[in-house]
Amino acid sequence: MRLGTCLLLAILSGATGLGLRIVLPVTPVDASFRDVIRSYQPQGAAGVSNMPETSAP
């Protein structure tokens, strides 16, 4: 491939990714996801998480 073709594909790929990120909403974390994450925690682990997505509301 020529350099111009590679640059064009890179720009189109980036623009498509950015466009999808802007257009499609981010799915919020629900209670069932939190339950699954909680079940993978080792026994006796602290209930506090450093990630807001997995900490209790």
N, C-alpha and C positions, 0 to 999 in steps of 0.2 A: 504494500500500500504506500501511497505517497504521503508525505507529511501533511499536506493540506487536507486530504481525506481523513486522516487520523484526528486532526484538530477539529474538523467539522463534526465527526462522530462524537468526540469528547464533549464538545459544546452542546450538541443535541441531547446527549445522554444526561448531562448536568441540568439542562433546562427542563427536560422531561421529569427528572427526579424532583427538582424544585417545584415544578408545577403540580405534580401529584401531592407533594407535601403540603402545599398551600390549599389545594382544592379539597382533598379528602380530610375529614376530621379525624383526630386521634381518638381511639376508643378508650374510654375511661376504665380504670381497674374496677372490677366488681367484687362482690363478697365471695363468690365461688373461687375466683383466682386467688384471693387472699387465703382462703382455706387450704388450697393446694400448696401455696408457698409455706404456710404454717406447718403443714404436714411433713415437709422436707427439712424442717429445722431439727437439729439434734436435740435429744431429750435433755432437759435442764438448761437449755439455752435461754438467754435473756429475752424477754418479750419485746424489747425495744429494738427497732431496726433503724439503720442509718439511711435507709432509702424510703422516701415519702410514699412510693408506690405500694410498698408492702407493710407499712406501719398502720396500726389501727387508726381509724378516723377519730 
